[in-house]
Amino acid sequence: MPELNGMDVLKYLQNSVRYRRIPKVIYTTSNSWVEQSEFMALGANEFLTKAVNFKGILDSVKTMLGHCDNEVRETA
């Protein structure tokens, strides 16, 4: 992203009343434990490294949709 990085966006979302409750999934090429720890400490719900095959992509999508299902159940 040209002006903001992922951590900046996550901080903005966490500080916004409107977006605070929305699950945040970090989907990145990084597999750094340091970055994962930082994102999770800032309130990310999940840290997924981008997959290199179809099964991995499908698993990532299922994980992301699971967070949406949980949010719907909690607000119902």
Protein Blocks (a to p, Z undefined) as FASTA:
>chain_A
ZZbcfklmmmmmmmpmklmmpccddddfbfcfklmmmmmmnopabdcdddfbfklmmmmm
mmmmmmmmmmmmmmZZ
